[in-house]
Amino acid sequence: MDFTRVTEQPTSFDRPQPGADPGDPRGALVHAQEPARAPGTGAALAAQARSGGESAASQAASPAPSGAAPETAAPGGSGQDTVTGPASEHSQPGAEHGAGPDAHRPRPTSESIPVQPAAGQEGRPVQGPDGRERRTGQVTPPGRPTPMRRDGDRLRFVGAATRRIARGIDLDEIVMGLCRATVPTFSDAILVYLREPLPVGDERPTGPLVLRLRRSDRIPADRDTEGGFAPIAPPEPNELDSVGEELCTVRPGSALAEVLRGVRPVFTDAPAARAALPELLGEQGATAVPDGQRAILAPLRGRRRVIGAALFLRRPERIPFEADDLLVAAQLATHSALGIDKAVLYGREAYIADELQRTMLPEHLPRCTGVRLASRYLPAAETARVGGDWYDAIPLPGSRVALVVGDVMGHSMTSAAIMGQLRTTAQTLAGLDLPPQEVLHHLDEQAQRLGVDRMATCLYAVYDPVSHRITIANAGHPPPVLLHLGGRAEVLRVPAGAPIGVGGVDFEAVELEAPAGATLLLYTDGLVESRLRDVWTGIEQLREKLAATAQLTGPDHPPPLEALCDEVLDMLGPGDRDDDIALLAARFDGIAPSDVAYWFLEPEDAAPGRARRLARRALSRWGLEELTDSVELLVSEVVTNAVRYATRPVTLRLLRTDVLRCEVGDDVPQLPRLRQARATDEGGRGLYLVNRLARRWGATRLSTGKVVWFELNHG
C-alpha cells in the first residue's frame, strides 16, 4: 500500500482522513481507510501527553488479537467499546457524547519545538523499543510517514528563542542564549563566529574581515529540560565534533564574502555555500559537514554591517532542514546580531563609566606618616557604575594628612563630573593648607559657580600625628564613627552644617582627640540609609557592627583595616544598595614625642651652624649616627636658603618613623625650584644636592609661608 506525506498545516491534527485527495490543500496525512475494530475486542486507547510539542489528539492503537478488527474507543473517555468511523480532521473529539469543547483537544505546546526524530531509510520514522514513534509516541504502522512539524511549533520556538536571546545584556550572555535556544531543539550543533574586533556603533572597521569562533555548542549528554525535553542517551561521537576552526580571514571577493554579503541564510548544499565552507571551517571541517540540507549558514548582520555568522548543523541520522527552517534561522540570526550590537554598545558605555569613575577616585592611597589608610567604593548597581561619591587622602605639611569624603546628589555621569571638579578643588585648597572650615567655604562657592542645584555633602578632617589631634568640619554629611582601641565605638559630635551649594552659610570646625590605635571611619549615606531604614538607624547599626568586630581581636589589638572595611560592607542586606558607597578608614598610629625634635632658629648667619649641631645631637640620641654627614649637609643647605629670605624665626623639625624626615619652615611664600647652576654661579646648588641625596623631598606653601622637607632611609 502506498503512503504519501505532504505538508501539515497548523489547523490539521495527526488523525488520518479516509479518502482524502493527496493534493488536498489542508495537508492531511493521506492513506487508505483503516478497518474498524470489532466491538468488545479492544481496550480504550491511552491519551497522549499534552506537553513537549506532541499533539494530545493523536492516540496510539494497541495491537488487536488475531483475527479481530481494530477498535476505536470513544474520545470522551467513557470506558465503553464503541465502534466509530474515522473522525473528521476538524471535528471535536467527544462531541458525540456530550463532552466539553476542550475534552482531549490538542493543547498549546511549551515554548519549544519538538526534538527532531531520527529518520530511517527513505524518510521512514524510527521506532523506539516499545514500537512507538519517537516524536509522537504513537504506534506507527509499517510504512506510515512521519508527521512534519507544524508552523505553530516554529512560531512558538522563535518566540521562546528570541526572548531567551533578548534576556542577555553582555556579549557572552547573548551568544550563549542563541546556542542554548537552538541546541538541541533546532539543531544538533551550532558554531557562532563573530568579527574580530567587533565594531562599536558607527565606527568603520579597518583592516581585513576576520571571524573568530566565539562559541560552539553540541547536544550534551543530558538534554536541556528547560523547554520540556526529556533526557536522552549520550550521543555517539561523530563527524560534527571536528567541525570548526578558531580563526578565519575573509578574503574580498571570495565565496564566503559573497555569502555574508547576501545576508540571507542558505543551505550548505548550495554551490556558493559549499564553496564558502572550506574558507570558514577549513578543509577538514568542511568535509565533516553533513551532505544535503542538514546545515544552514546564516550571516549575522547588525545595524550597519555583517558582524559574524552562525552555522546550524544536524547529524546525518536526523531528518534534514526544511525550507521553512531558513526563516527560523533568519529570525535567530537577526535577533542575535541586533543583540550583539546592543551588547557591544553597552560594553563601551560600561567601559567609559568604569574609566571615568576610576580616574575620579584615587588609584592608590598615599603612605602618610603616623596613619594607615584603607578604602572601598561600591556603585549603586551594575547598570549605574558611576556616581557622585568620592574619598581622598591628601598629605599636608608637618606630616599631617587631610581626610575627605563627599557625596554629590545622584549617581549619573553629571554627578560624577561635578564630583571630579569638587575633588580637584579640594585637593588644590588642601595644598594651600587652609583650615577645614575654609576649605568647605571655598567648595561651597565652587559648587555655586558650577550651576544651580549643584548640591553635595562633604566632611573634611585634618589629622596631626604629632599632637594626636584631629580637626573636623562638616557640610551636611553623616558624622564619622571613631573606634577606640578598647573596642568602644562612638559617633563623633560634629556640627552638621549646611550642604555644599546652599551658599551664604558658615561652617564650623571642631578639634578632637585622636588617640593612638583608634580608627576613624568616614562614609557616605549609601552605607547607612536605604528604603528599609533611616539614616540614624543605619548609623547605630554601623556603630554596633564596629564594636562587635573589635571584640573579635581583643581589647589590645585593633582589627585589621582591610578586614574591618569588608565587615562593614557585610552589614548591607538585600535592598540596601539604593546609592553608591564610599568608605575611608584611617588607623591613627601617631608619632611618639620621643621621636620628634623641634627648634626655632633666628634668621642670622649663625643659624646653619646651629642647625647642624642640633641635628647631630638628635641623631646621636636616636642611634642614627650613620646619617650624620648626610643630614648635616642637607640641613645646612636648606636652612641657609631659608635664612637668606626669612624675616621671622625659622623652624627646624626632625621626625623619626620608618624614615627620617626633616622639615624647615619660613615665612616666605615663594617655593624653591630645582635648576641647573652654571659654572659661574655662586649659589643654586643646594636643592641639587638635596635631590641627589634625599629619598624624597618637596616644598609646600602654607598660609604663613612655606615648608621645605626631605626624607632619608635609615636602618
Summary of the structure (lengths in Angstrom):
residues: 715
radius of gyration: 40.5
end to end distance: 103.8
largest distance: 135.0
contacts: 2293
relative contact order: 0.06
helix: 30%
strand: 22%
